[in-house]
Amino acid sequence: MDQELFDVTCPYCGEGLEIYIEADVHGDFVQDCEICCNPWLVHVARNGRERVVEVTPGDGRE
């Protein structure tokens, strides 16, 4: 069973947050930080059987 909750750190405010990502989601999407409201670019990929989630600034500076 795929993990659906992931611990991430906001690239803007540095807050650690837990985000929910449905099991069938992959690729990139934009989500706002729950603390500072800045946009993240969330990248979801597979590394073998595990999903890997990376959060970077989503304001066009990436």
Sequence and secondary structure as in RCSB ss.txt:
>XXXX:A:sequence
MDQELFDVTCPYCGEGLEIYIEADVHGDFVQDCEICCNPWLVHVARNGRERVVEVTPGDGRE
>XXXX:A:secstr
    EEEEE TTT  EEEEE  TT  EEEEEE TTT  EEEEEEEEETTEEEEEEEE SS  
